Amino acid sequence: MSESTIAANLPEWIRDHMRRYLESDGSDGHMWDAASAGGSGVFPTLLLTTRGRSSGEPRMLPLIYGKSDAGHVLVASKGGFPSHPLWYLNLVAEPEVAVQVGAEKFRARARTAEGEERAKLWDAMVSVYPPYADYQARADREIPVVVLESLGSGA
């Protein structure tokens, strides 16, 4: 996916983050400074590409991630809104995704963590990005925690 495929309807700070990530092969963009979105801190991000449920078109977004023994971990928080983010609905419909972490590109299969695994990964992700706890407090849903299990190189 190239810069020309960055969705025009995304906020400018997200489009800028993705451009920097893509133009630098991940070296400028992997660590995201939240000040660009009004937050504080620097956090690790990856580029997740799902396939649109209706359109079938690739959809890319930068997301904060953590690591576990099983793979890369994402939180489908949507800032604590009552509905799941579209990227999460897309990967539930089609769990095979493309991922870029820094310069590394690979295919992965996404799954939603449950039970004890989810609780452990949730705590780990709140330690990576503390606002997740506030998002969960105001959400009318259990925020999904997603594990990306690598299928090999070549996103």
N, C-alpha and C positions, 0 to 999 in steps of 0.2 A: 504494500500500500504506500502511496506516495503523498506528498504534500497536497497535490491536486485533488485528492480524495477526502480531505478533511472537510467535514460537514460545515457548511456556511452558517447553519442555525445554532452552532455551539457558541457559548460566550467567548469573547475575544481572548480572555486569559487562558482558556482551555486550548483554543486554536494555537495561540502563541506557544504554549507548553508543548503541544504535539509537533509543531514546526521545528522547535529547537531540538526535540528528541530525535526526529527523523533526519534533520539536516546534519546532526553531529554523530549519527549512528549510536545514539544513546548516551554519549559522554556528557552532553549538556541537556539535561532533562530527566535523567534517571533520578537524581536527587532534586526534589521539587521544593521550592521556597514558598510556603503558604501565604506569605505577605502579598503575593500577586492576587490573592482572592480574599484579602482582608483578615487572614489568620496569622499565626506565628509558628515558627519552627520549620525545619527542613525534613522531608520525608521521602522514603524510597518509593518510586513509582515504576510501573510497567505499562506497556501499551497492550491492551486487550482488543482483539478483533473478533467479533461475533458475526453471525449471519442474521440479517433481519428476518423476523418471523414471517412478515407479510411480503416484503420486497425481495427477499433472497439476496440482497446486496450486503457487502461487507460493511460493518459498523465498528469504528475504532474509537477507543477512549483511553486516556491515561488514568490509572487508578493506583492508589496507595496499596502496597502489598506487604506481607510478611512471609516468613518461610517456616515450614514444618518438615518433619520427616517425610510426609506424603507429597509435598510439593509447595507451590506458591499459594498463598492464602489471600483472599479478598473479602471485603465486607460490603454487602449490597444495601448500604444505608440510605442512600438518596437523601442525606442530610436529616433523617428522621421523619420524612414525609410519610403519609399513610400508605402509599402504594410502593411496590417494588420498582427499582430502576429498570428502564427498558433493556439495558445490557443484560440484566439478570434474567428477565423473561426470555430474551433471545437465547441465552445459553441453556436455559431449561428446555426450550424447544429443540435446540441443536447443540449438544454439549461439546462437540469438537470445535476448538477455537485456535486462533493463532496468538502467540504471545511474543513480545520483545521485552527483555530485561537487560538494560544497558545495550550492548552490541549483540547479545545472544538472542537468536530467534528460534522458536520451536513451536510445534503443534502440541496441544494438550487436550485432555478430556476433563471437563469441569463436572464437579459434583457438589451437592450441598451437604455440608457436615451436619450431623445430628447428634443428639444426646450428649454423652460425656465428651466426645471428640469436639462437638461444637462449643461446649462450655470452656474447654481448655483453649481452643483456638480463639474464641471470643476474648478471653482474658489476655492472651498474647497480643491480639490486634489492638485492644484498648491500650496496652502498654506502648505500642508503636504510634497510635494516633488517639490520644485521650478523648477528643470530642465524640468518638463513637458512643461512649457511655451516655452523654447528653442526648444524642440522637435516639438511642434506644429508649430513654426515659420519656421522650415525647412521641414516639412512634406507637401506632395502634396495631402493631404487628411484631412478631419476632423477626428481627433483622437477620437475613440469611448470611451464613459464613460459607464461602465457596473455596474448595480446594481444586487447584489446577494440577493435574497429574500429567507429567511430560510424556508425550508419545514419540519424541525424538526431534532432531533438528530440522530446520527448513520451514519457517513460517511463511 
